[in-house]
Amino acid sequence: MQSTTSAHDAKPWRGLSRRIREAESDLSANDRVIGEVILRDPFVAAFSTADQLARAAGVSKAAVVRFSVRLGYAGFGDLRQDLRRTWQERGDTRLEPPQAGDADPRLARTRITVAARLAHDSASLVSLVEQLDLDAFTESAALLARPGCVAHIVGERRGYAVAAHAYRLLKWLGCDARLFQPEQLGLRHALAEIGPGHVVLALAFRRYAHLTGVVLEHARQRRARTILLTENLGSPFVSLAEHVLLCPSSGSLPLDSSLSAIFCVEALADLVSQNLADKVEAHVRRVHETTPAADFADIDRTAQILRSPVRSSRLARPQN
């Protein structure tokens, strides 16, 4: 049996599949089952607990820990961290590439591509939660929920799609949200719409658009409040924003992902909704009551709920 060593020791990480092959003579029947489960879907294993992996393999949690130790890890947490690091740093979609004997290499490549995107986005979400500035996030939601708040949503290039999503969510919450569109009004008139006490929510991601900095600088001059969603503190607009919410993008893919930014926007809208409480329900109810033509023959389940005499539990105030 190998001696217990941490994956962080000087001994280089060699890949889980290689560790399993080298320790094959020491592996029990349970160990082999656990190894098969992990290698079948290493992404799931990278974000599972020891209990979850044990249930998937039909063994005990202790068996999962023993398996990890036999492979040279300090425990399952160390093994799992090794898997996560592999996915995040190398963008691996499985521990070994598809073999020449695969039944259909095209399908294998498709599965790998989809798994790579899934691993990338999941790692980004984990990083977002770990790095989240709770004070900035809480204050940002409070600003957007203030009575009479006028929110200008700014996004260029990749940030535009996320800005449009943020605009839609805030409008459904009854906020006075405005999508910044200088191509319609012209830049000067669009900037002139931003007034003292307004809130500018800017979304800026690589490649950064100069216009975003122009808007944030103008907002500061007009004494508007500013919130910036960006990947990291290296963004050129960080110094122009009052609150910065990081939406990291882990790993490396040909096309950047906006999932962490969308997650952040939706979580922010959730908090705004909680701050507004009953005002959100009243607004949504009023919208549905005044737009019956959009029910599409009662297919709209939300409309049915809102017209019922019983208060919707989905829109009720969250219980503490």
MARDO-255005 format. One record per residue (C-alpha): x, y, z; residue number from 1. Coordinates in nm, 2 decimals, padded with zeros to 4 digits. Each point is the difference from the previous one (the first is absolute). Last residue first. Layout:
BEGIN
<<X,Y,Z>,NUM>
...
***
This chain:
BEGIN
<<-03.74,03.39,00.83>,320>
<<-00.29,-00.04,-00.24>,319>
<<00.04,00.13,-00.36>,318>
<<-00.29,00.24,-00.09>,317>
<<-00.25,-00.16,-00.22>,316>
<<00.05,-00.02,-00.38>,315>
<<00.03,-00.38,-00.03>,314>
<<-00.25,-00.05,00.28>,313>
<<-00.26,00.17,-00.22>,312>
<<-00.28,00.16,00.20>,311>
<<-00.33,-00.18,-00.04>,310>
<<-00.27,00.18,-00.18>,309>
<<00.13,-00.13,-00.34>,308>
<<00.08,00.26,-00.27>,307>
<<00.37,00.00,00.08>,306>
<<00.01,-00.38,-00.02>,305>
<<-00.17,-00.01,-00.34>,304>
<<00.22,00.27,-00.14>,303>
<<00.31,-00.19,00.11>,302>
<<-00.12,-00.31,-00.17>,301>
<<00.00,00.18,-00.34>,300>
<<-00.16,-00.26,-00.22>,299>
<<-00.34,00.16,00.08>,298>
<<-00.09,00.05,-00.37>,297>
<<00.32,00.20,-00.08>,296>
<<00.00,00.20,00.32>,295>
<<00.14,00.31,-00.19>,294>
<<-00.34,00.15,-00.08>,293>
<<-00.06,00.01,00.38>,292>
<<00.25,00.29,00.03>,291>
<<-00.13,00.23,00.28>,290>
<<-00.05,-00.27,00.26>,289>
<<00.34,-00.16,-00.08>,288>
<<00.19,00.33,00.05>,287>
<<-00.19,00.08,00.32>,286>
<<00.07,-00.34,00.15>,285>
<<00.37,00.04,-00.08>,284>
<<00.01,00.35,00.16>,283>
<<-00.19,-00.11,00.31>,282>
<<00.22,-00.31,00.04>,281>
<<00.31,00.21,-00.03>,280>
<<-00.12,00.26,00.25>,279>
<<-00.07,-00.27,00.25>,278>
<<00.37,-00.06,00.06>,277>
<<00.22,00.28,-00.14>,276>
<<00.31,-00.12,00.19>,275>
<<-00.07,-00.36,-00.09>,274>
<<-00.04,00.09,-00.37>,273>
<<00.33,00.19,00.01>,272>
<<00.17,-00.31,00.15>,271>
<<-00.13,-00.22,-00.28>,270>
<<00.10,00.26,-00.26>,269>
<<00.36,-00.01,00.14>,268>
<<-00.01,-00.38,-00.02>,267>
<<-00.12,00.03,-00.37>,266>
<<00.27,00.25,-00.08>,265>
<<00.27,-00.21,00.16>,264>
<<-00.11,-00.32,-00.18>,263>
<<00.00,00.19,-00.33>,262>
<<00.35,00.12,00.07>,261>
<<00.11,-00.35,00.09>,260>
<<-00.16,-00.14,-00.32>,259>
<<00.17,00.25,-00.23>,258>
<<00.25,-00.25,-00.15>,257>
<<00.29,00.09,-00.22>,256>
<<00.04,-00.18,-00.33>,255>
<<00.31,-00.19,-00.08>,254>
<<00.01,-00.14,00.36>,253>
<<00.25,00.05,00.28>,252>
<<-00.06,-00.05,00.37>,251>
<<-00.20,00.20,00.24>,250>
<<-00.21,00.31,-00.09>,249>
<<-00.05,00.21,00.31>,248>
<<-00.31,00.21,00.06>,247>
<<00.13,00.26,00.25>,246>
<<-00.24,00.26,00.14>,245>
<<00.15,00.35,00.04>,244>
<<-00.18,00.27,00.19>,243>
<<00.08,00.38,-00.03>,242>
<<00.13,-00.04,-00.35>,241>
<<00.26,00.21,-00.19>,240>
<<00.31,-00.17,00.16>,239>
<<-00.12,-00.34,-00.13>,238>
<<-00.03,00.13,-00.36>,237>
<<00.33,-00.13,-00.14>,236>
<<-00.08,-00.36,00.10>,235>
<<00.29,-00.15,00.19>,234>
<<-00.23,-00.05,00.31>,233>
<<-00.15,-00.30,-00.18>,232>
<<-00.28,-00.12,-00.22>,231>
<<-00.23,00.30,00.00>,230>
<<-00.33,00.13,00.14>,229>
<<00.02,00.37,00.09>,228>
<<-00.25,00.19,00.22>,227>
<<-00.01,00.38,00.00>,226>
<<-00.20,00.26,00.20>,225>
<<-00.06,00.33,-00.19>,224>
<<00.18,00.31,00.11>,223>
<<-00.01,00.15,-00.35>,222>
<<00.38,00.00,-00.03>,221>
<<00.00,-00.37,00.12>,220>
<<-00.27,-00.09,-00.26>,219>
<<00.21,00.17,-00.27>,218>
<<00.31,-00.20,00.10>,217>
<<-00.21,-00.32,00.00>,216>
<<-00.15,00.08,-00.35>,215>
<<00.34,00.08,-00.15>,214>
<<00.15,-00.32,00.15>,213>
<<-00.27,-00.21,-00.16>,212>
<<00.06,00.18,-00.33>,211>
<<00.36,-00.13,-00.01>,210>
<<-00.12,-00.35,-00.05>,209>
<<00.19,-00.28,00.18>,208>
<<00.08,-00.31,-00.19>,207>
<<-00.04,-00.16,00.25>,206>
<<-00.29,00.07,00.23>,205>
<<-00.19,00.31,00.11>,204>
<<-00.35,00.01,00.15>,203>
<<-00.11,00.34,00.13>,202>
<<-00.29,00.06,00.24>,201>
<<-00.04,00.38,00.03>,200>
<<-00.22,00.11,00.28>,199>
<<-00.17,00.34,00.01>,198>
<<00.07,00.23,00.30>,197>
<<00.10,00.29,-00.23>,196>
<<-00.11,-00.04,-00.36>,195>
<<00.07,-00.23,-00.29>,194>
<<-00.22,00.09,-00.30>,193>
<<00.27,00.25,-00.12>,192>
<<00.22,-00.29,-00.08>,191>
<<-00.24,-00.13,-00.25>,190>
<<-00.04,00.35,-00.15>,189>
<<00.37,00.03,-00.04>,188>
<<00.05,-00.35,-00.14>,187>
<<-00.27,00.02,-00.27>,186>
<<-00.36,-00.08,00.08>,185>
<<-00.04,-00.34,-00.17>,184>
<<00.37,-00.11,-00.04>,183>
<<00.06,00.12,00.36>,182>
<<-00.21,-00.29,00.13>,181>
<<00.03,-00.02,00.39>,180>
<<-00.28,-00.24,00.10>,179>
<<-00.23,00.18,00.25>,178>
<<-00.13,-00.15,00.32>,177>
<<-00.27,00.17,00.21>,176>
<<-00.05,-00.31,00.21>,175>
<<-00.33,-00.19,00.00>,174>
<<00.16,-00.33,00.07>,173>
<<-00.08,-00.11,-00.36>,172>
<<00.19,00.31,-00.11>,171>
<<00.30,-00.11,00.21>,170>
<<00.01,-00.35,-00.16>,169>
<<-00.03,00.14,-00.36>,168>
<<00.28,00.26,00.06>,167>
<<00.23,-00.27,00.15>,166>
<<-00.06,-00.22,-00.31>,165>
<<00.08,00.29,-00.23>,164>
<<00.31,00.08,00.19>,163>
<<00.11,-00.37,-00.03>,162>
<<-00.04,00.02,-00.37>,161>
<<00.19,00.33,-00.02>,160>
<<00.29,-00.12,00.21>,159>
<<00.15,-00.20,-00.28>,158>
<<00.03,00.32,-00.21>,157>
<<-00.11,00.29,00.21>,156>
<<-00.21,00.01,00.31>,155>
<<-00.16,00.28,00.20>,154>
<<-00.32,-00.02,00.21>,153>
<<-00.13,00.33,00.12>,152>
<<-00.20,-00.03,00.32>,151>
<<-00.24,00.27,00.12>,150>
<<-00.08,-00.06,00.37>,149>
<<-00.32,00.17,00.12>,148>
<<-00.02,-00.21,00.31>,147>
<<00.33,-00.18,00.06>,146>
<<00.01,-00.36,-00.13>,145>
<<00.29,00.05,-00.24>,144>
<<00.21,00.16,00.27>,143>
<<-00.08,-00.28,00.25>,142>
<<00.10,-00.26,-00.25>,141>
<<00.34,00.17,-00.05>,140>
<<00.04,00.03,00.38>,139>
<<-00.05,-00.37,00.05>,138>
<<00.24,-00.09,-00.28>,137>
<<00.27,00.24,00.12>,136>
<<-00.02,-00.13,00.36>,135>
<<-00.01,-00.36,-00.12>,134>
<<00.31,00.03,-00.21>,133>
<<-00.02,-00.33,-00.19>,132>
<<00.34,-00.17,-00.05>,131>
<<-00.11,-00.35,00.11>,130>
<<-00.33,00.03,-00.17>,129>
<<00.15,00.12,-00.33>,128>
<<00.27,-00.26,00.01>,127>
<<-00.25,-00.28,00.03>,126>
<<-00.20,00.15,-00.29>,125>
<<00.31,00.02,-00.21>,124>
<<00.09,-00.37,00.07>,123>
<<-00.35,-00.10,-00.11>,122>
<<00.03,00.21,-00.32>,121>
<<00.33,-00.16,-00.10>,120>
<<-00.11,-00.35,00.09>,119>
<<-00.32,00.03,-00.19>,118>
<<00.18,00.15,-00.30>,117>
<<00.25,-00.28,00.00>,116>
<<-00.27,-00.26,00.04>,115>
<<-00.17,00.13,-00.32>,114>
<<00.32,-00.02,-00.19>,113>
<<00.08,-00.34,00.13>,112>
<<-00.34,-00.14,-00.09>,111>
<<00.03,00.15,-00.35>,110>
<<00.35,-00.15,-00.04>,109>
<<-00.13,-00.34,00.11>,108>
<<-00.29,00.03,-00.25>,107>
<<00.24,00.08,-00.28>,106>
<<00.24,-00.28,00.10>,105>
<<-00.28,-00.26,-00.05>,104>
<<00.06,-00.34,00.15>,103>
<<00.31,00.10,00.18>,102>
<<00.30,-00.21,-00.11>,101>
<<00.23,00.29,-00.06>,100>
<<-00.04,00.09,00.36>,99>
<<-00.16,00.32,00.13>,98>
<<00.23,00.21,00.21>,97>
<<00.08,-00.09,00.37>,96>
<<-00.12,00.16,00.32>,95>
<<-00.32,00.14,-00.14>,94>
<<-00.10,00.35,-00.11>,93>
<<00.34,00.15,00.08>,92>
<<00.00,00.38,00.00>,91>
<<00.37,-00.01,00.12>,90>
<<-00.02,00.23,00.30>,89>
<<-00.37,-00.03,00.10>,88>
<<-00.06,-00.37,-00.08>,87>
<<00.33,-00.12,00.15>,86>
<<-00.04,00.22,00.30>,85>
<<-00.35,-00.15,00.06>,84>
<<00.13,-00.35,-00.02>,83>
<<00.29,00.07,00.24>,82>
<<-00.25,00.16,00.24>,81>
<<-00.21,-00.31,-00.01>,80>
<<00.30,-00.22,00.08>,79>
<<00.09,00.22,00.29>,78>
<<-00.36,00.01,00.14>,77>
<<-00.01,-00.38,-00.04>,76>
<<00.29,-00.05,00.24>,75>
<<00.37,00.07,00.05>,74>
<<00.06,-00.12,-00.36>,73>
<<00.24,-00.27,-00.10>,72>
<<-00.23,-00.22,-00.20>,71>
<<-00.06,-00.23,00.29>,70>
<<-00.11,00.30,00.20>,69>
<<-00.27,00.09,-00.25>,68>
<<-00.13,-00.35,00.00>,67>
<<-00.01,-00.01,00.38>,66>
<<-00.21,00.33,00.00>,65>
<<-00.24,-00.15,-00.25>,64>
<<-00.03,-00.32,00.21>,63>
<<-00.07,00.21,00.31>,62>
<<-00.30,00.16,-00.18>,61>
<<-00.14,-00.35,-00.06>,60>
<<-00.05,-00.17,-00.33>,59>
<<-00.27,-00.01,-00.27>,58>
<<00.21,00.20,-00.25>,57>
<<-00.24,00.29,-00.04>,56>
<<-00.09,-00.01,00.37>,55>
<<00.37,00.02,00.09>,54>
<<00.06,00.29,-00.24>,53>
<<-00.28,00.19,00.16>,52>
<<00.13,-00.06,00.35>,51>
<<00.35,00.10,-00.10>,50>
<<-00.14,00.33,-00.13>,49>
<<-00.03,00.07,-00.37>,48>
<<00.15,00.28,-00.21>,47>
<<00.31,-00.17,-00.14>,46>
<<-00.19,-00.33,-00.01>,45>
<<-00.26,00.14,-00.24>,44>
<<00.28,00.13,-00.22>,43>
<<00.18,-00.33,00.01>,42>
<<-00.29,-00.18,-00.16>,41>
<<00.08,-00.36,-00.10>,40>
<<00.34,00.03,00.17>,39>
<<-00.15,00.07,00.34>,38>
<<-00.26,-00.28,-00.02>,37>
<<00.27,-00.25,-00.12>,36>
<<00.23,00.10,00.28>,35>
<<-00.27,-00.05,00.26>,34>
<<-00.07,-00.35,-00.15>,33>
<<00.37,-00.09,00.00>,32>
<<00.04,00.12,00.36>,31>
<<-00.30,-00.21,00.11>,30>
<<00.16,-00.31,-00.15>,29>
<<00.32,00.08,00.19>,28>
<<00.29,00.19,-00.15>,27>
<<00.36,-00.08,00.10>,26>
<<00.10,-00.17,-00.32>,25>
<<-00.15,00.28,-00.20>,24>
<<00.20,00.28,00.17>,23>
<<00.20,00.10,-00.31>,22>
<<-00.31,-00.03,-00.22>,21>
<<-00.21,00.21,00.24>,20>
<<00.27,00.27,00.02>,19>
<<00.01,00.01,-00.38>,18>
<<-00.38,00.05,-00.02>,17>
<<00.02,00.27,00.27>,16>
<<00.26,00.21,-00.19>,15>
<<00.36,00.04,00.09>,14>
<<00.01,00.29,00.25>,13>
<<00.36,00.07,00.08>,12>
<<00.16,-00.10,00.33>,11>
<<00.09,00.32,00.17>,10>
<<-00.31,-00.03,00.22>,9>
<<-00.33,00.17,-00.09>,8>
<<-00.16,-00.33,-00.09>,7>
<<00.07,-00.10,00.35>,6>
<<00.18,-00.32,00.08>,5>
<<-00.10,-00.32,00.17>,4>
<<00.24,-00.28,-00.06>,3>
<<-00.08,-00.24,-00.28>,2>
<<-00.12,-00.35,00.08>,1>
***
